[in-house]
């Protein structure tokens, strides 16, 4: 086998193995859970003003 064919075969096999490892990791590792965000309603005028300034 010539050097070029050997390099092509090794490159293809390496790519397949590399992809296979990432596919296996995607199934094995658990997804990261997002923490629920709690939106609190303002209870007084100061909180209301503060919230409206943060939104701008």
N, CA, C and O atoms as CSV, one atom per row, in Angstrom:
chain,resi,resn,atom,element,x,y,z
A,1,UNK,N,N,0.853,-1.173,0.000
A,1,UNK,CA,C,0.000,0.000,0.000
A,1,UNK,C,C,0.902,1.241,0.000
A,1,UNK,O,O,1.900,1.302,0.718
A,2,UNK,N,N,0.537,2.193,-0.797
A,2,UNK,CA,C,1.373,3.397,-0.863
A,2,UNK,C,C,1.153,4.268,0.367
A,2,UNK,O,O,0.187,4.093,1.110
A,3,UNK,N,N,2.054,5.194,0.562
A,3,UNK,CA,C,1.956,6.076,1.730
A,3,UNK,C,C,0.685,6.909,1.702
A,3,UNK,O,O,0.068,7.147,2.741
A,4,UNK,N,N,0.291,7.356,0.504
A,4,UNK,CA,C,-0.897,8.192,0.402
A,4,UNK,C,C,-2.156,7.424,0.810
A,4,UNK,O,O,-2.983,7.945,1.558
A,5,UNK,N,N,-2.303,6.198,0.327
A,5,UNK,CA,C,-3.479,5.393,0.676
A,5,UNK,C,C,-3.503,5.093,2.175
A,5,UNK,O,O,-4.563,5.105,2.801
A,6,UNK,N,N,-2.334,4.826,2.741
A,6,UNK,CA,C,-2.252,4.550,4.170
A,6,UNK,C,C,-2.662,5.776,4.985
A,6,UNK,O,O,-3.370,5.650,5.984
A,7,UNK,N,N,-2.222,6.953,4.565
A,7,UNK,CA,C,-2.600,8.181,5.267
A,7,UNK,C,C,-4.101,8.436,5.165
A,7,UNK,O,O,-4.726,8.870,6.133
A,8,UNK,N,N,-4.677,8.170,4.004
A,8,UNK,CA,C,-6.116,8.376,3.822
A,8,UNK,C,C,-6.903,7.422,4.705
A,8,UNK,O,O,-7.870,7.830,5.349
A,9,UNK,N,N,-6.506,6.173,4.743
A,9,UNK,CA,C,-7.202,5.175,5.558
A,9,UNK,C,C,-7.079,5.538,7.036
A,9,UNK,O,O,-8.070,5.478,7.763
A,10,UNK,N,N,-5.900,5.908,7.490
A,10,UNK,CA,C,-5.716,6.289,8.886
A,10,UNK,C,C,-6.500,7.545,9.236
A,10,UNK,O,O,-7.031,7.647,10.341
A,11,UNK,N,N,-6.584,8.495,8.326
A,11,UNK,CA,C,-7.355,9.713,8.572
A,11,UNK,C,C,-8.839,9.404,8.700
A,11,UNK,O,O,-9.509,9.935,9.586
A,12,UNK,N,N,-9.353,8.559,7.835
A,12,UNK,CA,C,-10.775,8.195,7.889
A,12,UNK,C,C,-11.076,7.425,9.176
A,12,UNK,O,O,-12.068,7.711,9.847
A,13,UNK,N,N,-10.249,6.475,9.518
A,13,UNK,CA,C,-10.469,5.697,10.745
A,13,UNK,C,C,-10.377,6.581,11.990
A,13,UNK,O,O,-11.167,6.425,12.921
A,14,UNK,N,N,-9.434,7.492,12.009
A,14,UNK,CA,C,-9.308,8.406,13.146
A,14,UNK,C,C,-10.538,9.289,13.266
A,14,UNK,O,O,-11.025,9.521,14.373
A,15,UNK,N,N,-11.046,9.781,12.148
A,15,UNK,CA,C,-12.251,10.605,12.166
A,15,UNK,C,C,-13.456,9.845,12.663
A,15,UNK,O,O,-14.259,10.385,13.423
A,16,UNK,N,N,-13.597,8.595,12.244
A,16,UNK,CA,C,-14.732,7.771,12.683
A,16,UNK,C,C,-14.641,7.502,14.181
A,16,UNK,O,O,-15.640,7.615,14.892
A,17,UNK,N,N,-13.468,7.154,14.660
A,17,UNK,CA,C,-13.294,6.865,16.096
A,17,UNK,C,C,-13.521,8.133,16.923
A,17,UNK,O,O,-14.162,8.078,17.973
A,18,UNK,N,N,-13.002,9.270,16.461
A,18,UNK,CA,C,-13.170,10.539,17.166
A,18,UNK,C,C,-14.654,10.904,17.257
A,18,UNK,O,O,-15.130,11.327,18.311
A,19,UNK,N,N,-15.378,10.740,16.152
A,19,UNK,CA,C,-16.814,11.029,16.147
A,19,UNK,C,C,-17.560,10.064,17.070
A,19,UNK,O,O,-18.469,10.472,17.793
A,20,UNK,N,N,-17.179,8.806,17.045
A,20,UNK,CA,C,-17.833,7.800,17.876
A,20,UNK,C,C,-17.669,8.129,19.362
A,20,UNK,O,O,-18.601,7.952,20.146
A,21,UNK,N,N,-16.490,8.603,19.743
A,21,UNK,CA,C,-16.248,8.963,21.141
A,21,UNK,C,C,-17.185,10.092,21.569
A,21,UNK,O,O,-17.754,10.043,22.659
A,22,UNK,N,N,-17.350,11.110,20.719
A,22,UNK,CA,C,-18.229,12.218,21.081
A,22,UNK,C,C,-19.693,11.801,21.109
A,22,UNK,O,O,-20.458,12.301,21.935
A,23,UNK,N,N,-20.092,10.909,20.236
A,23,UNK,CA,C,-21.470,10.410,20.259
A,23,UNK,C,C,-21.726,9.638,21.545
A,23,UNK,O,O,-22.777,9.803,22.164
A,24,UNK,N,N,-20.790,8.804,21.949
A,24,UNK,CA,C,-20.932,8.054,23.202
A,24,UNK,C,C,-20.977,9.011,24.395
A,24,UNK,O,O,-21.776,8.816,25.312
A,25,UNK,N,N,-20.134,10.033,24.393
A,25,UNK,CA,C,-20.143,11.001,25.491
A,25,UNK,C,C,-21.467,11.756,25.564
A,25,UNK,O,O,-21.929,12.090,26.655
A,26,UNK,N,N,-22.073,12.023,24.427
A,26,UNK,CA,C,-23.354,12.735,24.421
A,26,UNK,C,C,-24.446,11.903,25.090
A,26,UNK,O,O,-25.348,12.459,25.716
A,27,UNK,N,N,-24.375,10.597,24.966
A,27,UNK,CA,C,-25.377,9.743,25.594
A,27,UNK,C,C,-25.059,9.448,27.055
A,27,UNK,O,O,-25.973,9.252,27.856
A,28,UNK,N,N,-23.788,9.414,27.411
A,28,UNK,CA,C,-23.395,9.040,28.761
A,28,UNK,C,C,-23.519,10.211,29.730
A,28,UNK,O,O,-24.047,10.051,30.831
A,29,UNK,N,N,-23.037,11.389,29.328
A,29,UNK,CA,C,-23.046,12.526,30.231
A,29,UNK,C,C,-24.450,13.102,30.361
A,29,UNK,O,O,-25.144,13.260,29.357
A,30,UNK,N,N,-24.876,13.417,31.576
A,30,UNK,CA,C,-26.216,13.983,31.755
A,30,UNK,C,C,-26.247,15.445,31.306
A,30,UNK,O,O,-25.251,16.156,31.439
A,31,UNK,N,N,-27.362,15.887,30.786
A,31,UNK,CA,C,-27.462,17.297,30.404
A,31,UNK,C,C,-27.493,18.174,31.647
A,31,UNK,O,O,-27.967,17.754,32.702
A,32,UNK,N,N,-26.989,19.382,31.516
A,32,UNK,CA,C,-26.984,20.297,32.648
A,32,UNK,C,C,-28.378,20.865,32.830
A,32,UNK,O,O,-28.994,21.356,31.884
A,33,UNK,N,N,-28.862,20.792,34.053
A,33,UNK,CA,C,-30.197,21.296,34.342
A,33,UNK,C,C,-30.112,22.775,34.703
A,33,UNK,O,O,-29.249,23.196,35.474
A,34,UNK,N,N,-31.012,23.542,34.137
A,34,UNK,CA,C,-31.044,24.963,34.448
A,34,UNK,C,C,-31.885,25.188,35.694
A,34,UNK,O,O,-32.911,24.542,35.905
A,35,UNK,N,N,-31.421,26.122,36.510
A,35,UNK,CA,C,-32.174,26.442,37.709
A,35,UNK,C,C,-33.363,27.316,37.321
A,35,UNK,O,O,-33.217,28.220,36.498
A,36,UNK,N,N,-34.528,27.066,37.893
A,36,UNK,CA,C,-35.675,27.904,37.555
A,36,UNK,C,C,-35.485,29.324,38.088
A,36,UNK,O,O,-35.025,29.523,39.213
A,37,UNK,N,N,-35.840,30.287,37.274
A,37,UNK,CA,C,-35.721,31.672,37.700
A,37,UNK,C,C,-37.062,32.145,38.242
A,37,UNK,O,O,-38.109,31.933,37.631
A,38,UNK,N,N,-37.007,32.777,39.381
A,38,UNK,CA,C,-38.212,33.273,40.036
A,38,UNK,C,C,-38.282,34.777,39.812
A,38,UNK,O,O,-37.367,35.515,40.174
A,39,UNK,N,N,-39.373,35.214,39.216
A,39,UNK,CA,C,-39.568,36.641,38.989
A,39,UNK,C,C,-40.528,37.152,40.052
A,39,UNK,O,O,-41.702,36.781,40.085
A,40,UNK,N,N,-40.010,38.003,40.911
A,40,UNK,CA,C,-40.792,38.520,42.023
A,40,UNK,C,C,-41.445,39.836,41.617
A,40,UNK,O,O,-40.796,40.715,41.049
A,41,UNK,N,N,-42.718,39.958,41.912
A,41,UNK,CA,C,-43.403,41.210,41.623
A,41,UNK,C,C,-42.986,42.252,42.652
A,41,UNK,O,O,-42.823,41.939,43.831
A,42,UNK,N,N,-42.814,43.491,42.201
A,42,UNK,CA,C,-42.432,44.538,43.156
A,42,UNK,C,C,-43.549,44.797,44.166
A,42,UNK,O,O,-44.722,44.892,43.805
A,43,UNK,N,N,-43.162,44.908,45.431
A,43,UNK,CA,C,-44.168,45.091,46.487
A,43,UNK,C,C,-44.337,46.549,46.886
A,43,UNK,O,O,-45.321,46.904,47.535
A,44,UNK,N,N,-43.376,47.407,46.501
A,44,UNK,CA,C,-43.531,48.820,46.838
A,44,UNK,C,C,-43.006,49.679,45.696
A,44,UNK,O,O,-42.505,49.152,44.702
A,45,UNK,N,N,-43.114,50.964,45.826
A,45,UNK,CA,C,-42.754,51.894,44.765
A,45,UNK,C,C,-41.258,51.874,44.467
A,45,UNK,O,O,-40.860,51.972,43.307
A,46,UNK,N,N,-40.427,51.749,45.499
A,46,UNK,CA,C,-38.983,51.743,45.296
A,46,UNK,C,C,-38.548,50.538,44.455
A,46,UNK,O,O,-37.719,50.679,43.556
A,47,UNK,N,N,-39.093,49.377,44.738
A,47,UNK,CA,C,-38.763,48.187,43.954
A,47,UNK,C,C,-39.249,48.332,42.513
A,47,UNK,O,O,-38.586,47.873,41.583
A,48,UNK,N,N,-40.382,48.957,42.333
A,48,UNK,CA,C,-40.925,49.152,40.996
A,48,UNK,C,C,-40.021,50.064,40.173
A,48,UNK,O,O,-39.752,49.787,39.004
A,49,UNK,N,N,-39.550,51.154,40.786
A,49,UNK,CA,C,-38.660,52.075,40.096
A,49,UNK,C,C,-37.331,51.396,39.784
A,49,UNK,O,O,-36.796,51.550,38.687
A,50,UNK,N,N,-36.808,50.661,40.727
A,50,UNK,CA,C,-35.553,49.953,40.538
A,50,UNK,C,C,-35.652,48.950,39.388
A,50,UNK,O,O,-34.735,48.831,38.576
A,51,UNK,N,N,-36.745,48.250,39.331
A,51,UNK,CA,C,-36.941,47.257,38.263
A,51,UNK,C,C,-37.056,47.920,36.903
A,51,UNK,O,O,-36.518,47.418,35.917
A,52,UNK,N,N,-37.763,49.058,36.845
A,52,UNK,CA,C,-37.912,49.732,35.565
A,52,UNK,C,C,-36.576,50.303,35.084
A,52,UNK,O,O,-36.335,50.367,33.878
A,53,UNK,N,N,-35.706,50.718,36.007
A,53,UNK,CA,C,-34.385,51.209,35.618
A,53,UNK,C,C,-33.495,50.064,35.126
A,53,UNK,O,O,-32.687,50.263,34.219
A,54,UNK,N,N,-33.629,48.889,35.701
A,54,UNK,CA,C,-32.835,47.739,35.263
A,54,UNK,C,C,-33.238,47.297,33.861
A,54,UNK,O,O,-32.396,46.814,33.104
A,55,UNK,N,N,-34.491,47.451,33.507
A,55,UNK,CA,C,-34.981,47.002,32.204
A,55,UNK,C,C,-34.470,47.889,31.064
A,55,UNK,O,O,-34.420,47.445,29.917
A,56,UNK,N,N,-34.093,49.124,31.362
A,56,UNK,CA,C,-33.654,50.038,30.302
A,56,UNK,C,C,-32.266,49.756,29.863
A,56,UNK,O,O,-31.748,50.437,28.978
